[in-house]
C-alpha cells in the first residue's frame, strides 16, 4: 500500500517537474520572440524615418526649382545643336556637301528633343533654298554669257599682225571701255523678251553685279 503511494508521489513529482521545465522553456521562447520583434520594429521605424527625410529633401529641391508663379524654371533655348563628342558631319541629299556642327554648346535638360529636330530641319531647308537659288542664278549667268560671247569676240578680237602695232594693240583696255563695262544691265532688257516674273527677280539680284577689268600695267 505504501509502495503504491510512493510510486504515485514519484509520478506526480515527475509530472510537476516536466511541467515546470516546459513552462521555463515557453518563457525563454517568448522572451526571444519579444526581443526579435522589438529589434524588427526598431528597424522598420528607422526605415520610415529615412524615407521621410528623403521625401523632405525631394520636396525642398522641387520647391527650389519652381518659380513664384508655380511654373518650372526653364533656361532659354539658345543652344539647339549639341555635339556628342566631336564635330558631326551631316550629309545632305543630292550631294550638297557636309556641314560641321560644333560640339561645345551646352543644352539645358529642359529643352525638348523634338525642338532640336525642328530647328535642324529648318536649317536644312534653308540650305536647300540657298542651293536652289544658286543653281538658278548659275543657269541665268550661263544664258547671259552664252548670248554675249559672240558680240564680245567680234568687238574685241584682232587679227594677228606681224607689225610693231601688235604690242600697242595688246595693251589693257582704256578707262572708257572699263566704265562702259561697269554699267549694269537694266532689268527691262529681259522683260522685252517675255521673261517670267521669277526670272526678273533673279535679274534684279544680278544687276547689282559689275564686271571690273584689272588695272593696266602702267598704273
C-alpha positions as CSV (number, residue, x, y, z in Angstrom):
1,X,0.0,0.0,0.0
2,X,2.8,2.4,1.0
3,X,4.7,1.3,-2.1
4,X,1.8,2.2,-4.3
5,X,1.5,5.6,-2.6
6,X,5.3,6.2,-3.1
7,X,5.0,5.4,-6.8
8,X,2.2,7.8,-7.2
9,X,4.1,10.5,-5.5
10,X,7.1,9.9,-7.7
11,X,4.9,10.1,-10.8
12,X,3.2,13.3,-9.6
13,X,6.6,14.9,-8.9
14,X,7.9,13.9,-12.3
15,X,4.9,15.3,-14.0
16,X,5.3,18.5,-12.0
17,X,9.0,18.7,-12.9
18,X,8.1,18.3,-16.6
19,X,5.5,21.0,-16.5
20,X,8.0,23.3,-14.8
21,X,10.6,22.6,-17.5
22,X,8.1,23.2,-20.3
23,X,7.0,26.4,-18.5
24,X,10.5,27.7,-18.3
25,X,11.1,26.8,-22.0
26,X,8.0,28.7,-23.0
27,X,9.1,31.7,-21.1
28,X,12.5,31.7,-22.7
29,X,11.0,31.3,-26.2
30,X,8.5,34.1,-25.5
31,X,11.4,36.3,-24.4
32,X,13.4,35.6,-27.5
33,X,10.4,36.3,-29.8
34,X,9.7,39.6,-27.9
35,X,13.3,40.7,-28.4
36,X,13.3,39.8,-32.1
37,X,10.1,41.7,-32.8
38,X,11.4,44.7,-30.8
39,X,14.5,44.8,-33.0
40,X,12.5,44.4,-36.1
41,X,10.1,47.2,-35.1
42,X,13.1,49.5,-34.4
43,X,14.5,48.6,-37.9
44,X,11.2,49.4,-39.6
45,X,10.9,52.7,-37.6
46,X,14.4,53.7,-38.8
47,X,13.5,53.0,-42.4
48,X,10.4,55.1,-42.1
49,X,12.4,58.0,-40.7
50,X,14.9,57.7,-43.6
51,X,12.1,57.7,-46.1
52,X,10.5,60.8,-44.5
53,X,13.9,62.6,-44.6
54,X,14.3,61.7,-48.3
55,X,10.8,62.9,-49.1
56,X,11.5,66.2,-47.3
57,X,14.7,66.7,-49.3
58,X,12.9,66.0,-52.6
59,X,10.2,68.4,-51.7
60,X,12.7,71.1,-50.9
61,X,14.5,70.6,-54.2
62,X,11.2,70.7,-56.1
63,X,10.1,73.9,-54.4
64,X,13.6,75.5,-55.1
65,X,13.3,74.7,-58.9
66,X,9.8,76.3,-59.1
67,X,9.2,80.0,-59.9
68,X,7.0,82.1,-57.6
69,X,4.2,81.6,-60.2
70,X,4.4,77.8,-59.7
71,X,5.8,77.1,-63.2
72,X,9.0,75.2,-63.8
73,X,12.1,77.4,-64.5
74,X,13.4,76.8,-68.0
75,X,16.6,78.2,-69.5
76,X,16.5,79.9,-72.9
77,X,16.7,77.5,-75.8
78,X,19.7,79.3,-77.4
79,X,21.8,76.2,-77.9
80,X,19.8,73.9,-80.1
81,X,22.6,72.0,-81.7
82,X,24.8,70.0,-79.3
83,X,27.6,67.7,-80.5
84,X,28.0,64.5,-78.6
85,X,31.8,64.1,-78.5
86,X,33.3,65.6,-81.7
87,X,32.2,67.5,-84.8
88,X,29.4,65.8,-86.6
89,X,29.3,65.7,-90.4
90,X,25.8,65.9,-91.8
91,X,25.4,64.6,-95.4
92,X,22.6,66.4,-97.2
93,X,20.7,64.7,-100.1
94,X,21.7,65.4,-103.8
95,X,25.4,65.7,-102.9
96,X,25.1,69.1,-101.3
97,X,28.1,68.6,-99.1
98,X,28.9,68.2,-95.4
99,X,28.4,70.7,-92.6
100,X,30.4,70.6,-89.4
101,X,28.5,71.2,-86.2
102,X,30.4,72.5,-83.2
103,X,30.1,70.3,-80.1
104,X,31.0,72.8,-77.4
105,X,27.4,74.0,-76.8
106,X,25.6,73.4,-73.6
107,X,22.0,72.4,-73.9
108,X,19.6,72.6,-70.9
109,X,18.0,69.4,-69.9
110,X,14.6,71.0,-70.1
111,X,14.9,71.5,-73.9
112,X,12.7,69.1,-75.7
113,X,14.5,66.8,-78.2
114,X,11.7,67.5,-80.7
115,X,12.5,71.2,-80.7
116,X,16.1,70.3,-81.6
117,X,14.9,68.2,-84.5
118,X,12.6,71.0,-85.7
119,X,15.5,73.5,-85.6
120,X,17.7,71.2,-87.5
121,X,15.1,70.6,-90.2
122,X,14.6,74.4,-90.6
123,X,18.3,74.9,-91.1
124,X,18.4,72.0,-93.6
125,X,15.5,73.6,-95.5
126,X,17.4,76.9,-95.6
127,X,20.4,75.3,-97.1
128,X,18.2,73.7,-99.8
129,X,16.7,77.0,-100.7
130,X,20.2,78.6,-100.9
131,X,21.4,75.8,-103.1
132,X,18.3,76.0,-105.4
133,X,18.7,79.8,-105.8
134,X,22.4,79.4,-106.5
135,X,21.8,76.9,-109.2
136,X,19.2,79.1,-110.9
137,X,21.4,82.1,-110.8
138,X,24.2,80.0,-112.3
139,X,21.9,78.9,-115.1
140,X,20.9,82.5,-115.8
141,X,24.6,83.6,-115.8
142,X,25.4,80.9,-118.4
143,X,22.5,82.1,-120.5
144,X,23.7,85.7,-120.4
145,X,27.3,84.8,-121.1
146,X,26.3,82.5,-123.9
147,X,24.4,85.3,-125.7
148,X,27.1,87.9,-125.4
149,X,30.2,85.8,-126.2
150,X,29.7,86.3,-129.9
151,X,29.4,90.0,-129.8
152,X,32.3,90.3,-127.4
153,X,34.5,88.2,-129.7
154,X,33.6,90.4,-132.7
155,X,34.2,93.6,-130.8
156,X,37.5,92.8,-129.1
157,X,39.0,90.3,-131.5
158,X,42.0,91.4,-133.6
159,X,43.8,89.6,-136.4
160,X,47.3,88.6,-136.0
161,X,49.7,91.1,-137.5
162,X,53.5,90.9,-137.7
163,X,54.0,94.6,-137.2
164,X,55.1,96.9,-134.5
165,X,51.4,97.8,-133.7
166,X,50.7,94.4,-132.2
167,X,52.3,95.4,-128.9
168,X,50.2,98.5,-128.8
169,X,47.0,96.5,-129.6
170,X,47.7,94.1,-126.8
171,X,47.8,96.7,-124.1
172,X,45.0,96.7,-121.5
173,X,41.6,98.3,-122.3
174,X,41.2,102.0,-121.8
175,X,39.2,103.5,-118.9
176,X,36.3,104.4,-121.3
177,X,35.8,100.7,-122.0
178,X,36.0,99.8,-118.3
179,X,33.4,102.4,-117.4
180,X,31.1,101.1,-120.1
181,X,31.5,97.6,-118.8
182,X,30.8,98.7,-115.3
183,X,27.3,99.9,-116.3
184,X,24.7,97.3,-115.0
185,X,22.3,95.8,-117.4
186,X,18.7,97.2,-116.9
187,X,16.1,94.6,-115.9
188,X,13.8,95.7,-118.7
189,X,16.0,94.1,-121.3
190,X,14.7,90.7,-120.3
191,X,11.2,91.9,-119.8
192,X,11.1,92.8,-123.5
193,X,11.9,89.2,-124.4
194,X,9.0,87.9,-122.4
195,X,10.8,86.8,-119.3
196,X,8.8,85.5,-116.3
197,X,8.4,87.4,-113.0
198,X,10.6,84.8,-111.4
199,X,13.4,85.5,-113.9
200,X,13.0,89.3,-113.4
201,X,13.5,88.8,-109.7
202,X,16.7,86.9,-110.3
203,X,17.9,89.5,-112.8
204,X,17.3,92.2,-110.2
205,X,19.8,90.4,-108.0
206,X,22.2,90.0,-110.8
207,X,22.1,93.7,-111.9
208,X,23.9,94.6,-108.7
209,X,27.0,92.8,-110.1
210,X,29.6,94.7,-112.1
211,X,32.4,93.5,-114.3
212,X,35.8,95.0,-113.3
213,X,38.8,94.8,-115.6
214,X,42.3,94.6,-114.0
215,X,44.3,97.8,-113.9
216,X,46.7,98.5,-116.6
217,X,50.4,97.7,-116.2
218,X,51.3,101.4,-116.5
219,X,49.1,102.3,-113.4
